[in-house]
């Protein structure tokens, strides 16, 4: 009776794909892979075959019969004791070649040492068989998976350094003006770093913003053309109005509040508006 050939793939017994959008590398967990096993590689994967720590081959899409390169046991002896199968052990490592998302968040500091939050999203992929080989050689594995979360840990310091290199020399209000420079620097440094691991950087999107909510409001008011002192007054007036303080309009225009004669403030507001 012919022996059933072992099938190696990234599908579970019920047909579900193991390598989702958050998995970069998957190590096939069976350590009893033998000569003659059938290796299946899906259209969006690479597969790397190793034996006793040595890399034997890198496969693209298709089905392949695993064969030992030097056949240490041959002929009738192999047939009698191993049913035609060599006891040479193999490892199969699958590489996700689809575009995956790398996301990093952190804190930078402006020229005034104001805290600026940032969130960077990047699309990366493994482009060629040579790149898949680099990834297996240089990316350490703990367990049977390398997730994108682990890749984020490697990329985080590179992104942080790139953003701080510009943000630390820029006034808080001018950080957004320099976003094109920030993006270019992140792309340059990140691609240089990721290429060691065989990863190609496709696109980078970044958002840098004040972490303090009050600073966000003040910058928004400054965007309307208000001076610094006017922006502070209008911000304070909005807070007062939310709390129902009737002198909020006086705060906005910088005029004193007269108890019992609110018309003074109303007239002053009308005068200010008429000038504009």
N, C-alpha and C positions, 0 to 999 in steps of 0.2 A: 504494500500500500504506500503510495507516494506521500511524503511528508508535506504538511501544509506550510507554505512559505510565509514567513513573518512579514507583516506589512508595517512600515514605519511612516507615520504621517502626523500632521498637526490637528487631525480631527479626532474628537472623542467617539466613543462607541455609538452614541446617538446622533453623530453627524455634525456636532457643533465645533466651530473653529476655536482653538485654544488661544491663538495669537490675535488678540483684539487691538484696538487703537492705542492702548497704553503699554503694549508689550513690544520691546525691540528685539530681544533675543530669547529663545526658548531651547532649553537643553532636554532632549528626549530622555525621559527618566529610566528607561529600561537598559540595564547594563549587560544584558545577555544577547545583544545583537551579534549575529553570526554571518559568515560568508553565505551568500545566496539570499539574504533578506531583501525584500523589495522596498526601495526608498521612494516615497512620493513627495514631490516638491510642487506646491501650489504656485499659481501665476504671480502672486505678489510676495514670494519668498525666495531666499537663497538657502541652501543647506551645505553645511561644512561637515565633512567626514574626518574623524580623528581615530587613531589607533595607538594606544599606549602613549598618549601625549603628542604624537606626531600628526600633523595635518596631511591627509592623503589627497583630498580633492575638494573642490567647491562646485556645487551643482546649481543649475538654473532650473526653470520649469520643466517638469517631466517625471517619468518613472524610470528608476535605475535599479539594476540588480547589483548588490554589493558583492564585490569579489576581492579576495585577499591579493595584494600585489605580488607576494613572493611564494604563496602556497607552501608553507612549511611541512604540511602533511598531505601526501598525495596517494593516488592509486587505491589498491585493495584495502590497505590499512585504514585510509580515511573512510572508505565505504563501510567497512566492518564496524568501526568503533564510533563513527560520528554521522553515519547515514548520508555521507556526501558533504557534510557541513564541517568547515574548519572551525576549531575552537578559538580562533583569533578574535578578541573582543574589540568592539567599535563603540564610538560615541558619535551621535548626530546632533548638531547644533543648527537650529533654524534661525534665520535672520529675516526680520520683517523689512521688505523693500518698499512698502507704501510710505506716503508722506505722513509723518507723525508730528504731533505738536509738543514743543518744548516750552514750558512756561516758568518764569522766574519772577518773584516779587521781592522787594527789599526797600531799604531806606538810603537816601543820599542826603547831602547837606549843601545848601546854597552858600553863596559868598558870605551872607549874614549869619551862617550856621543855623538857618531855619530847616526843619525837617521836611524833606520831600519824599513822598512815596513814589515808587515806580513799579510798573508791571510790564514785562516784556514777553511777547508770544512769538515763537519762531516755528517755521515749518522745516523739517529736516528729513532726509531719506538716505538710504544706502544705495548708491548708484550702480556699482559694478561688482563683479566677482572679486576683483582685487580689493575693493573697499570692504566687502564682507570678510575677507581674510584679515584685513587690518583690525576690524572690530573684534574678531575672535581673539586676535593676538594681544590686543591692548586693553580691552574692556574686561575688568575682573568680574567674575560671576559668584554670587552667593546663593546657593540653591540652584533651582532649575530655570530661573527667569532673570532677565535684566529689564526692569520697567523704565518708562520714561521719567518717572519720579527720581530714579537713581541717576539718570543722565542730567536731570536738573541740578542735582547736587554738584556735579562736576562743572557745569556751565555757569552756575551762580556766581562764583568769585570773578570770573572773566567779565560777565555782564556788569557786576557791581563796580569793578575797577574802571571799565569803559565809561559808564555813566558819571561816576564821581569825577573823572578826569576833566569833564567839561562843567558839570553842575557846580562843583566847588569854586570855580572861578567866575560864576555868573550870578548876577543879582536875581533875587527871587522872582521879580516881575518879568525878567527877560529870559527865563528858562525856556518857555514855549517857543520863543523866537529861534532858539538854537536847536530845536528838535531835529531838523535835517542833519546837522553835524553829529548829534548824539546817535542817530540811527546809523549813519555811515561808519562811525567809530565802533559801534557794537557789532555791525556786520563784519568789519575788517578783522577785529580781534577774535570774534567768535568763530568765524570760518577757519582762521588759522589754527585755533585750538581744536575744533571738531575734526579737521582733516586728519589729525593723528589717529582718530578712532574710525576713520573711513566714513564719516558722516558729511553729507553735502547740505549746506544751508541754502534754502530756497527763498525765504522772505522773512523779514523782521518787522514787527509792529510793536510800538512802545508808547506808554502813557506815563508822564511824569507830572505829579500834582502835589500841592501843599497838603500835608497831613492834618494841619490844624484847620478846622472848619471855619473859624473866624477869618483866617487868612484867605481862604477861598472866597468868602463873601466880600472882603475888602478889595481883593484883586478884581472881582467882578464889577464892583462899583467904580474902581479906577478905570476900568475899560470903557465906562460911559463918559470919560473925560473929566471926572472929578479930581480935585487935588487931594493930597494925602489927608489933610485935616478935614476936608469936606466928606471924604469917604468914611472917615471915622465917625463924623457927626451923623451921617445918614445911616450908617450901620447901627449906631446906638439908638437912633430914632426908631428904626424898625423893631429893635428888641423892645423898646418902651411901648410901641404901638401894640405889639403882640401881647404885652402884659396889661394893656388897657390904660396906660398912663396918658393923661390928656395933654401933657406938655410935650409929647413926642414931636409935633410940628415945630415947636420952638427950638428943640434940639437940632432938627434938620437944618434950620436956617441960621442957627447960632444967635438967636435972640432970647432975651429973658422972658420968663413966663410971669404974667401979672394975675394974681388970684382975683377973681371977680370981674376981670375985664379981658375975656378971651378975644374980643374983637381986635385988640391991638396986634395980637399974633396973626390973626386972619388977614388983617390989612397988610401986614408986613410980607406975608406969603404971596399975596396978590401982587404987591409991588415987585417982588423978586421974579415971579413968573412973567410979568409984563415986560421986564428987561430982556428976557430970553425969547 
